[in-house]
Amino acid sequence: MSTSSVSNPISVTAPQSTLTGASSYSSSLQAAVTRAVSIASLPMQLLQADQNQATSEATELGQLSSLFNGVQTALQSVVSGTASGALAATSSDTSVAQASLSGSSALPGTYTVDVLNAGSESSAISSAPSTPITDPTSQSISQSTSFTLTVGTQTYTIQPSGQNLNALASAINSSGAPAQAVVVNLGSPTAPDYRLVVQSTSLGNNTIQLNDGTNNLLNVLAAGASGSYTVDGQPPGGITTNSSTVTIASGVNVTLGGQTGPTTVTVSASLSSVSDALSNFVTAFNSAVAELQKNYGQNGGALTGDSSVLSMSQVLNQIATYTGAVGSSITNLTQLGVEFTDQGTLTFDPSVIAGLSPSQITDAVNFLGSPTTGGFLQYATNSLNGITDPTTGVIATESQSLQNQVNTDQTQINNDQAQITQLQANLQAQMAQADALIATLQQQNTFLQGLFQYATSNNPDVASAA
């Protein structure tokens, strides 16, 4: 069952019918039936009100579930920020090479990378056909249904979904070959000339050819070249590479930028990504607090007085006031710029993190920890799981309880509805009989009154006595 909703209850409607009688008391008899049915329907109305309240509570729980999941997502960003050990890699000249980190094995340091040859990719273009291709969605460079693509020393079978140039390029791109195909127009807007261009995805002089079983369809557009570089001047002849991204140290990568020359790659302590993540965490945290506060006080929302609101509030408070190991320079969120306010919300000052020393950054990483190895992130993750776990969390268990309540109420409503329908039918039958009897008596009374009036009006003794 979803933790964010409760199935809609069936509407309660008291059975209605009208007594159509012959006596002058039929409306009074009908009023008696209506009153009896209305009184009997009161328990159903209470059950309906109970269902409506449960639905409102479930809706609010769904809103809180979304906001608490947002807090968890923000925490995952903090985890990502500490994944590389709170290190960052920079390059002094990104046109030569861009620096990045992978994993957590990188160490602080400075490297001089001298790109001797930025390298290039090989490319080839389809030959000019006797009749230019003016519509790549309906025309192609060959009517074959199967092609052989050669990239370097490897061959790949290409089978387009249709006999047109766009389908051929798409088939090449999805073939798994280390090549990228595009369709370009070498003609004017009024006289198009569409061609197929295929480029290798690795550096180096790689052969690129496409054969339709009879003819080679591509001509060399550019011969590629391998890249080469040195790290701290070694080796003297350079390192040859067919990849534009290379590893210069454990966990430290550079991507050749296309220009030759030296660049300085620096790996140093940094919490810039953690700072951004903590800012997002504070925003998500405050949104959850604001929604919980809607359910406080005399005029609070659907969950006012519900124990789940207290549980969720306590979890947020405990997360915000978490304290790490004594003896470290960083033992709480305040030392990372996250302040707990009197209103139960958080504020964040990024300048605090920016001013940490390298040793404090190390302590900050240890304080934050991870969801599995301890520290703030493990504590916060486990605490939030107690709220959001789809099976055992506070929101899931209460939502299930509300659904059970709605189902129980609906069963009772159905039973009551059947009893009231039967009650009304019985009362209608009884009142119909009573109405018929009264109507008969009224008819007899009218007859007797008429007979008496007739007898007195034609009796002279009665008239003279009068």
C-alpha positions in Angstrom: 0.0 0.0 0.0 1.2 3.5 -0.8 2.2 5.6 2.2 0.8 8.7 0.6 -2.9 7.9 0.1 -5.9 6.1 1.5 -8.5 4.7 -0.9 -11.6 6.9 -1.3 -14.5 5.8 0.9 -18.0 5.1 -0.6 -20.4 8.0 -0.1 -23.2 7.4 2.5 -26.7 8.1 1.2 -29.8 7.5 3.4 -32.4 5.5 1.4 -35.2 7.7 0.1 -38.8 7.1 -1.0 -42.1 8.9 -0.7 -45.3 7.5 0.7 -48.1 8.2 -1.7 -51.3 7.7 0.3 -55.0 8.3 0.0 -55.7 9.6 3.5 -55.2 13.2 4.7 -52.6 11.9 7.1 -50.3 10.5 4.4 -47.8 13.4 4.7 -47.7 13.0 8.5 -47.1 9.3 8.1 -44.3 10.0 5.6 -42.7 12.6 7.9 -42.6 9.9 10.6 -40.9 7.5 8.2 -38.4 10.2 7.2 -37.6 11.0 10.8 -37.1 7.4 11.8 -34.7 6.8 8.8 -32.8 10.0 9.6 -32.3 9.0 13.2 -31.2 5.5 12.1 -28.7 7.1 9.6 -26.9 9.1 12.3 -24.3 6.3 13.0 -23.5 6.2 9.3 -22.9 9.9 9.2 -20.5 9.6 12.1 -18.7 6.8 10.2 -18.5 8.9 7.1 -17.0 11.8 9.1 -14.5 9.3 10.5 -13.6 8.2 7.0 -13.2 11.8 5.8 -10.9 12.6 8.7 -8.8 9.5 7.9 -8.5 10.5 4.3 -7.4 14.0 5.3 -4.8 12.5 7.6 -3.5 10.2 4.9 -3.2 13.2 2.5 -1.1 15.1 5.0 1.0 12.0 5.6 1.6 11.8 1.9 2.8 15.4 1.9 5.2 14.8 4.8 6.4 11.6 3.2 7.4 13.6 0.1 9.2 16.2 2.2 11.1 13.7 4.3 12.2 11.9 1.2 13.5 15.3 0.0 15.6 15.5 3.2 17.0 12.0 2.4 17.8 13.0 -1.1 19.6 16.1 0.1 21.6 13.9 2.5 22.7 11.7 -0.5 24.2 14.8 -2.0 26.2 15.3 1.1 27.4 11.7 0.7 28.4 12.4 -2.9 30.3 15.5 -1.7 32.5 13.4 0.7 33.0 10.5 -1.7 36.4 11.7 -2.9 37.6 12.4 0.6 36.7 16.1 0.4 39.3 16.7 -2.3 39.0 18.7 -5.4 41.1 18.8 -8.6 41.7 21.9 -10.6 43.7 22.7 -13.7 45.5 26.0 -14.3 44.7 25.9 -18.0 41.5 24.0 -18.9 42.1 24.6 -22.6 45.0 22.2 -22.3 43.4 19.7 -19.8 40.5 19.5 -17.4 41.1 17.7 -14.1 38.7 15.4 -12.2 38.7 12.8 -9.4 37.4 9.3 -9.3 36.8 7.2 -6.3 38.5 8.0 -3.0 42.1 7.0 -3.6 43.4 10.4 -4.7 46.0 12.2 -2.5 46.6 15.9 -2.2 49.4 17.0 -4.5 50.4 19.1 -7.5 51.2 17.7 -11.0 52.6 19.4 -14.1 51.0 17.9 -17.2 52.5 18.9 -20.5 50.4 18.0 -23.5 52.7 17.4 -26.4 50.0 16.4 -28.9 46.3 16.8 -28.1 45.5 14.1 -30.6 42.4 13.9 -32.9 39.8 11.4 -34.0 39.6 9.9 -37.5 36.6 10.7 -39.6 35.1 9.8 -43.0 32.3 11.1 -45.2 30.1 9.4 -47.7 30.9 9.9 -51.4 28.9 12.4 -53.4 26.1 10.4 -55.2 25.2 11.1 -58.8 21.9 12.5 -57.5 22.3 14.5 -54.3 20.2 13.3 -51.3 17.7 16.1 -50.6 15.7 14.2 -48.0 17.6 12.1 -45.5 14.3 10.6 -44.1 13.4 8.9 -47.4 16.7 8.6 -49.4 20.0 6.9 -48.6 23.5 6.3 -50.0 22.6 2.7 -50.7 19.5 0.5 -50.9 21.2 -2.3 -49.1 19.6 -3.6 -45.9 22.8 -4.7 -44.3 26.2 -3.0 -44.1 29.7 -3.7 -42.7 31.3 -0.9 -40.6 35.1 -1.0 -40.1 36.6 1.0 -37.3 40.3 0.3 -36.9 40.7 -3.4 -37.0 37.2 -4.3 -35.9 34.1 -4.8 -38.0 30.4 -4.4 -37.1 27.2 -5.4 -38.9 24.9 -2.5 -39.4 21.2 -3.2 -40.2 19.1 0.0 -40.4 15.4 0.0 -39.6 14.7 1.7 -42.9 16.3 2.6 -46.2 17.1 6.2 -45.5 20.2 8.1 -44.3 18.8 9.0 -40.9 18.1 5.3 -40.1 21.6 4.3 -41.3 23.2 6.9 -38.9 21.0 5.8 -36.1 21.9 2.1 -36.6 25.6 3.0 -36.6 25.2 4.9 -33.3 23.4 2.0 -31.6 25.7 -0.8 -33.0 28.2 -0.6 -30.1 31.0 0.4 -32.5 33.5 3.0 -31.2 32.2 5.6 -33.7 29.6 8.4 -33.9 27.6 9.0 -37.1 25.8 12.3 -38.1 24.0 13.5 -41.2 25.2 16.8 -42.5 24.0 19.1 -45.3 26.7 20.3 -47.6 24.3 22.0 -50.0 22.4 25.2 -49.8 19.0 25.6 -48.2 17.4 25.5 -51.6 19.6 22.6 -53.0 20.3 20.3 -50.1 23.1 17.7 -50.3 23.0 15.4 -47.3 26.0 13.3 -46.5 26.9 10.7 -43.8 29.9 11.5 -41.6 31.4 8.9 -39.3 33.9 9.8 -36.6 35.8 7.5 -34.3 35.3 8.0 -30.6 39.0 7.4 -29.8 42.1 9.3 -30.7 44.4 7.9 -33.4 44.6 7.2 -37.1 41.8 4.6 -37.3 40.5 3.3 -40.5 36.8 4.1 -41.0 34.8 2.4 -43.8 31.2 1.4 -44.5 30.5 -1.3 -47.1 27.1 -2.2 -48.5 28.2 -5.6 -49.7 29.3 -4.3 -53.0 30.9 -0.9 -52.6 32.9 1.1 -50.0 30.7 4.2 -49.3 33.1 6.5 -47.3 36.1 8.6 -48.1 38.7 9.8 -45.6 37.7 13.2 -44.2 40.4 13.5 -41.5 43.2 11.2 -40.4 43.3 11.0 -36.6 46.4 11.1 -34.4 47.2 9.7 -31.0 47.7 12.1 -28.1 50.8 12.3 -26.0 51.7 14.0 -22.8 54.2 14.0 -19.9 53.6 14.1 -16.1 56.2 16.2 -14.2 58.4 15.9 -17.3 58.3 12.1 -17.5 58.9 10.2 -19.6 61.0 12.4 -21.8 59.4 11.1 -25.0 55.9 11.4 -23.7 53.1 9.0 -23.0 51.0 8.0 -26.0 47.2 7.7 -25.6 44.2 6.8 -27.8 41.8 8.2 -25.1 41.2 11.8 -24.5 40.8 11.1 -20.7 43.9 9.7 -18.9 44.8 8.8 -15.4 47.9 10.7 -14.2 47.7 9.4 -10.6 45.6 7.2 -8.5 42.1 8.6 -8.6 43.3 11.7 -10.6 42.2 12.1 -14.2 42.7 14.7 -16.9 40.8 15.2 -20.1 42.8 16.6 -23.0 41.3 19.9 -24.0 42.6 20.2 -27.6 45.4 22.6 -27.0 49.1 21.7 -26.4 51.3 23.0 -23.6 51.7 22.7 -19.9 49.0 23.0 -17.2 49.2 22.5 -13.4 46.8 20.1 -11.9 46.3 20.6 -8.1 44.5 18.2 -5.8 43.7 19.8 -2.5 41.3 19.6 0.4 37.9 21.2 -0.4 34.4 21.0 0.9 32.8 23.1 -1.9 30.5 20.3 -3.0 29.6 19.5 0.6 28.8 23.2 1.1 26.3 23.1 -1.7 24.8 19.8 -0.5 24.4 21.2 3.1 22.6 24.2 1.7 20.2 21.9 -0.1 19.8 19.8 3.1 18.9 22.9 5.2 16.3 23.9 2.6 14.7 20.4 2.6 14.9 20.2 6.4 13.1 23.6 6.8 10.4 22.5 4.3 9.6 19.4 6.4 9.6 21.5 9.6 7.2 24.0 8.1 4.8 21.3 7.1 4.9 19.7 10.6 4.2 23.0 12.2 0.9 23.2 10.2 -0.3 20.4 12.5 0.3 22.2 15.8 -2.1 24.1 18.0 -5.8 24.5 18.3 -6.4 25.3 14.6 -3.8 22.9 13.3 -4.2 20.6 10.3 -5.4 17.1 9.9 -2.7 15.5 12.0 -3.0 17.8 15.0 -2.6 15.8 18.2 -1.3 12.8 16.2 1.7 11.0 17.8 3.4 10.7 14.4 3.9 14.5 14.2 5.7 14.3 17.5 7.8 11.4 16.3 8.8 13.2 13.1 9.6 16.4 14.9 11.8 14.6 17.4 13.7 12.9 14.6 14.5 16.2 12.9 15.5 17.8 16.2 17.8 14.9 16.9 19.4 15.1 13.5 20.0 18.8 13.8 21.7 18.5 17.2 23.8 15.4 16.5 27.1 15.4 18.3 30.2 13.5 17.0 33.2 12.0 18.8 34.9 14.2 21.4 38.4 15.3 20.6 37.8 16.3 17.0 37.8 19.9 15.8 34.5 19.2 14.2 31.8 17.6 16.4 28.5 19.2 15.3 26.8 20.9 12.4 27.2 24.3 13.9 31.0 24.1 13.2 30.1 23.5 9.5 27.9 26.6 9.4 24.5 25.0 10.1 22.7 26.7 13.0 19.6 25.5 14.8 17.1 28.3 15.4 14.5 28.9 18.2 11.8 28.2 15.6 13.1 24.7 15.0 14.5 25.5 11.6 18.1 25.6 10.3 20.3 28.3 8.8 23.5 27.9 6.8 26.5 30.1 6.5 28.8 28.8 3.7 31.7 31.0 4.8 32.2 28.7 7.8 33.1 25.8 5.6 35.1 28.0 3.3 37.3 29.1 6.2 38.2 25.6 7.5 41.8 24.5 7.5 43.0 21.3 5.8 43.1 19.5 9.1 39.6 20.7 10.0 38.4 19.6 6.6 39.7 16.1 7.4 37.9 16.2 10.7 34.7 17.4 9.0 34.8 14.5 6.6 35.2 12.1 9.6 32.3 13.8 11.4 30.1 13.5 8.4 31.1 9.8 7.8 28.8 7.8 5.5 25.5 6.0 5.6 27.2 2.7 6.3 30.4 3.5 8.3 29.1 5.9 11.0 29.1 9.6 11.7 26.4 12.1 11.1 25.3 10.6 7.8 24.7 7.2 9.2 22.8 8.6 12.2 20.7 10.9 10.0 20.0 8.2 7.4 19.0 5.6 10.0 16.8 8.1 11.8 15.0 9.2 8.6 14.5 5.5 7.6 12.5 5.1 10.8 10.1 7.6 9.3 10.2 6.8 5.6 10.8 3.1 5.4 8.0 1.8 3.1 7.2 -1.1 5.3 8.2 -0.3 8.9 8.4 3.5 8.9 6.1 5.7 10.9 4.4 7.1 7.8 3.9 3.6 6.3 2.5 2.0 9.5 0.1 4.9 10.2 -1.1 5.0 6.6 -1.8 1.3 6.8 -3.7 1.9 10.0 -5.8 4.6 8.4 -6.5 2.4 5.4 -7.7 -0.4 7.8 -9.8 2.2 9.6 -11.4 3.3 6.4 -12.1 -0.3 5.4 -13.6 -1.2 8.7 -15.8 1.9 8.6 -17.0 1.1 5.1 -17.9 -2.4 6.1 -20.0 -1.1 9.0 -21.5 1.6 6.7 -22.5 -1.1 4.2 -24.2 -3.1 7.0 -26.0 -0.1 8.4 -27.1 0.9 4.9 -28.7 -2.5 4.3 -30.4 -2.4 7.7 -31.7 1.1 7.2 -33.0 0.2 3.7 -34.8 -2.7 5.2 -36.1 -0.5 8.0 -37.5 2.0 5.6 -39.1 -0.7 3.5 -40.8 -2.1 6.6 -41.9 1.3 7.8 -43.2 2.2 4.3 -45.2 -1.0 4.2 -46.6 -0.4 7.7 -47.5 3.2 7.0 -49.1 2.3 3.7 -51.3 -0.2 5.5 -52.1 2.4 8.2 -52.8 5.0 5.5 -55.1 2.7 3.7 -57.0 1.9 6.9 -57.3 5.6 7.8 -58.5 6.3 4.2 -61.2 3.6 4.6 -62.3 5.0 7.9 -62.3 8.6 6.5 -64.4 7.4 3.6 -66.8 5.6 6.0 -67.0 8.7 8.2 -67.8 10.9 5.2 -70.5 8.5 4.1 -72.1 8.4 7.6 -71.9 12.2 7.8 -73.6 12.5 4.4 -76.2 10.0 5.4 -77.0 11.8 8.7 -77.3 15.1 6.9 -79.6 13.6 4.4 -81.8 12.0 7.1 -82.1 15.2 9.1 -82.8 17.4 6.2 -85.8 15.2 5.1 -87.4 14.6 8.6 -90.0 17.3 9.5 -89.9 16.3 13.2 -86.2 16.9 13.4 -86.6 20.1 11.5 -89.5 21.5 13.7 -87.6 20.5 16.9 -84.7 22.4 15.7 
